[in-house]
Amino acid sequence: SELTVTPEGEATGIFAGVVLSGLTLDDNFANTDPAYTILATRDNNGEPAAIQLDFGAGAYLEVCIDARSTFPAAEPLVDNILSYMASLRGMATSVEPAGKLSTTWAEIKSAR
């Protein structure tokens, strides 16, 4: 493998089922701000290969893996990242219907 997944990266699940040795690394993230969580590092230079920055109710996630040249090996990684990010977004956008326009309008209409 050209990269090592950190415990934080393992916790995301984005590397589950991914054959790391089948991935082609594209670049790395140098001088990464401490606000970023490092999810994986490059074996050749120790620099981050996957990072996450929590922002507001969501997050940014970047990987330096060239998914185009490593398909189908990168396909599980792409699927896992999409699922992971959707799970973050889902938690951030859960809404209680009480007091919302559609619920209030339905109450007004049914009271007529």
Secondary structure by P-SEA (a helix, b strand, c coil): ccccccaaaaaacccccccccccccccccccccccccccbbbccccccccccccccccbbbbbccccccccccaaaaaaaaaaaaaaaaaaaccccccccaaaaaaaaaaac
